[in-house]
């Protein structure tokens, strides 16, 4: 192969002047036909689910016609299905460089960039779409999604409205707008978005849950009751073959006190992993510690909260105190790096700290499996930014739920839940799909080295000096109508008392003041 220097000395290539132009044209046409045939074969193989064979067919098409943007787009799409994300991104980028008019390519590249946590570049890709290409509803849906990823929630609401102006029944736009409103702490508006989804799709269990949940955040108790009734109707409509979006049983916690319904919701959500092949097969593979002849048990913890967060505050001392002669600690983090002292301390407590933010769940499973983890612990459950799907692929022989969500996960791939006599009484074992691993006193550790901050004065907190203060620093969705009524009755019976709440949202404050006044308080 000539070097770059030698090839640079070549004279420019002039126009073809041979005597067989027709032959050249025929050869090019034949080459084009072969490329098209290979591409069509790839399309057919892809439709048949034979993605590896399809990738080879697309590679053949590209070898014959490397300047065809459509071939690159199809190649990128099938590589993405094969979880070859880096290669998929490069192929999609090549297709985009060749053709800025293709909405299909633009959409694929945008989604890949979002998967790589690059929302700014994803939005830029949407903006680069040729002006002559018509902007359909999904274009504005993706603009809104990118803006949400960037934390620009008000702008995202405007984009979702642009989408809905073109497609009023777009379920995803209503849902994403609901989540954007929730980030803006506009809970009444969020709840209404999910009611709209439920009206469009009466079996949308996720929407029924979120509508009631965000009504609870708004402390709009008449609507909470109506939304709970709509949720019951939705559940009655479900059939064994009904397909729903992923749901969050966490939303039920402040709405009901029925452990069997909680279990039903968890098991319903876990149906999405029914056909997922496990990464670890107990019948064919020995446990990693035995296979490798290790004396130490390798324990992995999965969380998005290894930063200044309650989970890290609770667990850091326990990690530091674990017997390193018996256990090796691996932490798998998919949360943000806040550079805090607490995060650094958590990282120092681990034998291995693995950053998984840019990994998708399949890649994280591969890493955990390659690390030979014996026991894998989920610290999230159904809380925000959960990656329970990692556990659904069974990367470890023993999988445990602990700390973040003390209810059942409803999952056959979670073997144990760590609890205590109050949180998981053994008499309630039928309410859990997991085996209960009972701690004798309390399932929740804490940091014995944590210092107490200096006490703040009443004046600092805006409190009067001469009043008795009742307080609740729970989020507003935990304040139910019955609880608030009980608080008001107590306040009425205790002279010169007041109630101090953690409710920063003015619409919620106003609603609570109206309800308090109706119960005789000022």
N, C-alpha and C positions, 0 to 999 in steps of 0.2 A: 504494500500500500504506500503511495507517495506521501511525503510529509506535507504539512501545510505550506511550507516555503516553496517546495518544488511545484506544487499544484498552482501556486499563485503566479508562477512565471509563465504559465500556459497562455497562449493568445486567446482572445475571446472567440467563442464558437459562433460562426456565422450561420446564415440560413441554410437549410438543407437544399442541395442542388443536385442530388443524385438523379438517376434516370428512372427510378422505380418508385415514384411517389405513391402510385396506387397500391403497390405492395406494402409500403410502410403504413399507409392508411388501413389496409386490411389487417396487418399485424396488430396495430393499436386497437382496432375494433375487436379483434379476437381476444386480446388481453383484457379489454374492458368487459367483454362477455364472461370471461372466466372469473374476473373479480366479482361481477354481479352474481354469478352462480354461487360462488363461495359465500358471499354475503347472505344470499337467500337461504343457503343451507344453514348458516349460523342462526338466522331468524327462526327457522323451523325447529332446530335443535333447542334453542332457547325456550320456545313455546312448549316444547316437550319436557322441559325441566332438565335437560342435559347440558348444564351450563359450562362444564369443562370442555366438552366437545364443541359447543358453540363458540367458546373463546378461540379455539384453534381455527375454526372456520373463518372467523372475523380476522384473525391474524393473517390467514392466507389471502383474504380479500385486500387487506392493507398492504401486503407485500406487492400485490399487483397494481394497487391504486392508492398509494400513500397520501394522495391529495384529496381524498373523498371524505368530507366532514361527516356524512351520514354513517359511514363505516366506523369512523372513530367514535361516534356517539354510541352506536350499538355495542362496540367493544368495551367502552367505558361502563355501560350499564351492566353488562354481563360480569365484568370484573368486580363491580360493586356487589353483585349477588354472591360472588365467590369470596367476599370479604377481603379482596386484594385492593384495599382502599387507596394506597399510594399509587399503584399502577392505574387504578380507575381514575384518580384525579388527574394524572398526567395525560391520559387519553382524552378525558373530557376537556382539559385545557387545550389540547391540540385541536380538537373539533371546534372549539370556540374561536381559536385563532383563525381557522379556515372559513368560518361562517358565523357572522354576528347576527344573521337574520333568523336563525333557528330557535324557536321558542323551546323545543324539546331539549336541545343542548343547553340552553340558558338555564332551564329548570333543573336539569341534572347537575350542572356545575354549581349552581346556587345551593342545592341541597347538600352536596359533598362538602362545600365550604362551611355550611352550618354544622355538619357533622364534625368537622375539624375545629370547631369553635372559632371560626373566623367570620363573624356576622358582618363586619364592615366590608370585607372583600366580597361577601355574598351579595350585599346590597349594591355594591359597585358593579358587579356582574349584571344584575337586573337593570341598572341604569345604562349599561353598555349595549343593551339589546337595540338593534337597528330601529330607528324611529318609524320606519315604514311597516314594521311588524306590529300587528294589532295587539293591544293590551287587553287580554280577556280577564275574567274575574280572578283566576288563579294567580295571575301576575301580581295583583294587589294583595292577595292573600299572602304570597311569599314576601312581599315588601313589608307587610305588617309583622310577619314572623321574624324577619331580620331585625326590625326595629325593636321588637320585644326582646330578642336575644341581646340587643345592645342596651337594654334598660330604658329605651325611649317609649314608654308605654302610652303616653297621650298621643304621640305621633302614630303609634301602631293602631290605636283605636280609629284614627282618621283613615288609615289604609284599609282596615277591615270594613269600614263603612263604604269605601270606594268599591270594595269587592261585593258587598251586599247590594249596592246600587245596581250591579250587573247580574247578580245571582242571589235574589232575596232569600232563597231556601238553602243557601250553602251552610251546611251543618258545621263544618270546621271553622268557618269565619265567625259564626255566632259563638262557638266554644272559645276560640282564641281571643275574641273580644271580651268574653266573660273573664278570662284569666287576666287580661290586660287591665280591666276595671278593678279586679281584686288587688293587683299590684299598686294601683292608684288609691287603694283603700276606699273605693266607691262600691261598697258591698251590695247596696240595693240594686245598682245597675248591673253588677255581675250576676246576681241572682236572676234578674229578668232575662239576661242573655241565655241562661241555661233553661229557663222556663220555655223560651222560644224553641230551643233545640228539642225539648220534650214534646212540644206541640207538633213539631215536624216529624219526630220519630218517637212514638209512644213507648217503645221498649228501650229507650236510651237511658239505661240505668245510671251511667256516669252523670248525665245531665240532671236526672232526678236527685241524685245525691248532692251535687254541687249547688243546685238551686236552694235546697234546704240548708246546706252548710253556710252559704253566704247570706241567707236571710238571718241565720243565727248570728253571724258576725255583725249584721246590721241591728241586732236586737229588735227586729220587727216581728214580734211574737205572733200576731194574727197570721202573717204570711208564713211563718215557720210552721204553724199548724196546718195551713193549707198545703204547703210544700211536702210535709210529712204524709198527708193523705194522698197526694199525687205520687209520692214515692211508693206507698203501699199498693196503689193501683198499678204502677209500673211493674212491681215485683210480681203481681198476680198475672200479668200478661206474659211473663217470661216462660219460654218452653225450653226443653233440654237442648234443642238445636238453635236457639236464638243466639245470634252473634252480637256482641256488644263491644264497645271500646273498653280499654282498661279502666278500672274504677279504683277509688281509694276508700277502703273500709274505715280509714281514720275519720272520715267525715261523719260517721255514725256515732262516734264516741259521745258527743254532747247531745245527741238527738234521741237516743233510745237507751234502755237498760235491759236489753234482751240478748244474752250471750249466744243463744242459738241463732238469732238473726245475724249477729256479728260473724259467727262461724260460716253461715250460709254465704254472706257477702264475700268473705275471704276466699272460700272455696270456689265461688263463682269466678272471681278474678283470676285465680290460679289455673283455671281451665285453659288459658292461653298458652300454657307450657306443656299441654298434654302430649304433643307430638314432637317435643324437643328431645333429641338424642343426648343421653348423658355423656359427659367427657370422661367420667370415671365409671368403669363397669366392675362391680364387685365380684361378678362371676369369673371374670377373665384377668383381673389385675390385682396383685397383692397391694396391701396398704403401703404407701410410700416409705414410711419409716422402716418397715420390715424389709421391703425390697432393696433399700439402700443400706441396710445394716446400721441405721442411726440409733443412738441411744436417746437423743432428745426428740420430743414430739414437736412437730412444726405446726404452730397455731397461727392462722391468718385472721385478721379483722378487716372487714370491709365497711367503709363509711365515707360520707361526704362532709363529715364534721370534724376533721382533724385540723381545727383552727380554733379561734377564740369562740367557743361554743359550749353549751352545757354538757354535751356528751364528752368532750375532751376534759372539761373540768372534773367530771365524775370519774373518768377512767384512767387518767394519767398516772396517779399514784399506784393504782392496781397494776398497771403495766410495769412500772418501775420495780414493784415488789415481787413480780413473778420469778419463780426459781429458775435461773438460767441454766442450772445443772440438769433440769428436766425438760425445759421448754425453750423453744426458739420462736421469737415473735416476728411476724411479718404484717405490716400494715399496708392496705391497699386503699389509696385515697383518690376520690373523684370529686373533691371539693376545692374551693379556692384557697390559694396560698395568701394569707393575710399578713405574713411576715411577723406574726405576733410571737411573744416569748412563750406562750402556751403551745403554739404549734411546734416551735423549736424543741421544746421539752418533750412533747409527744414523739417527735421524730427521733430524738436521742434515746428514748426508751425502747426503740425497736431494733432488732437485728437487721431487718431490711425494711425500708420505707419505699414503696413503689407508687409513683405518680401515675394515675390512670385517667386524668382529666380528658386527654385527647384520645384515649382508647375507647372504642365501642365495647359493648358487653362481650361480644365474642372474643375480642382481643384480650380483654381482661381475664376471661376464662382460660384462654391459652396460657397466659402468664402464670396464673395461679396453679394450673395443672403442671406446667414446666417446673415450677418452684417446689413441687412435691409436698404441698400442704396436706397435713393429716386431718386437722380440724379447722373448719372455716366458720367464722362467727359473723353474722349479720347484725350490725348495730343500728339499722335504720327501720326495718319492717316496712310499714306503709306510711312513713313520714316523708317529708319533702326531700326530693333528690335521691330517692331510693334506687338501688340497683339490685332489686330482688331477682331480676332476670338472670343475673350472674349465677345465682344459686339454682335457678331453674335448669341450668345446664350441667349441674352436679360436678363441679371441678374437684371436689374433695370427698373422701369417703364418709366423713362425719360432718354434718352441717347443723349449726346451732343459731337460734335467735336469742338476742340478749339486749337489754337496756333501752334501746330507742323506742320500741313498741311492745309493750308487755301483753298484748292480746295475741290470739292465734293468727298465724299467717295462712292457715288453711291449705298448706302446701305439703304434698307427699315427700318433697325433697328437703324439708326442714325436719330434722330428726328430733331435736330437743329444743325446749324453751327454758331459759333460766328464770326462775321465779322465787317466790317466798310464800309463807303461809297466808299473807294478806292479798298479794297480787294474784297468785295462782294457787289457791287452796286445792289440795288433792281431791277434795270432794267435787270439784268442778272439772275434773279431768275430761269429762265428756264434751266440754265446751272447747277443747283444744284438739287439733289433729296431731300436734307434737307430743312427745313424752315430756313430762314435767321434770326438770332437774331442779330440785328444791333446795334453795339455800336455807339454813336454819333460822335466820333472823330477817335479813333484808337482801333483796336481789341487787340493790343499787349501792355501789361503792361511792366513796368520796375522797377528796384530797386532804389528807391529814396535815399537809404542810401549808395549806392555803391560808394566807393572812387575811385578817378582817380590815376593811377600810375604815377610815375615821368616821365616826357618827356625824350625820348632818343635823343641823338644828331645824326646828319647826319653821323658823323664818326662811331658811334656805329652801325648804320644800313648799313654801306658800301656805303653811298651816297656821291656824290661830293657836295662841299659847294656852287658852283657857277652855278648850273643847276636848271631849273624849273622842278619839279617832278610831273608827273601825276601818279596816282596809282589806282590799282584795286586788292583787296584782296579776290576776289571770287575764288572758285575752278575752275580748268581748263575746266570742262565740260560746264561751263556757258559762256565761251569765244567762240562765234560763228564767222564764217568767216566774216560776215557783220560787226559785232562789232569791230573785230580786224582791219579790213580795215579802218573803220572810225577813230579808234585810230591812225593808222599810218598816215592818211591824216592830222590829227590835229598836230601830232608831226612834220610832214614835214613843217607845216606852223608856228610853234613856235620855233624860234631859241634857241639853247642851252637848249633843253628840253629832258627829258627821261621818259620812262614808267617803273614803278616798279610793278611787278606782284608777286603773291603768287603761284609760280609754281616750286616746289622743284624737280620735276622729270626731269632728264637730257635729256631723249629722247624727252619729250614735249618741254623743253626749246630749244633744237636744232631745232625742227620743226618750232617753232615760230620765231626763228632767221632767218631761211631760208625764211619764208614767209615775214618777215619784210624787209629783204634785197631785195626781189623781188619787194617790194613797195617803195624802195628807201631809206631805213634806214640802219644805221650801227649798 
